[in-house]
């Protein structure tokens, strides 16, 4: 069972980076691996949560503003009321 947790931790960490379009350089990959190693050594109860909390600080990732869910609404007409 633990093998699944470890594999999931590794794939989700790097999936987080690539999913957020963060350029995965050699230094960032090594920093992520070091973080995973430190978290596994300390044997934290929820290693994935620790990675998610610590990874942006370790990699000095800028806070990306969340894009709007939908474009702003504009009043308009598609012509249904015309004869």
Secondary structure as UniProt FT lines:
FT   HELIX           2..19
FT   TURN            20..21
FT   HELIX           26..42
FT   HELIX           47..58
FT   TURN            59..60
FT   TURN            80..81
//
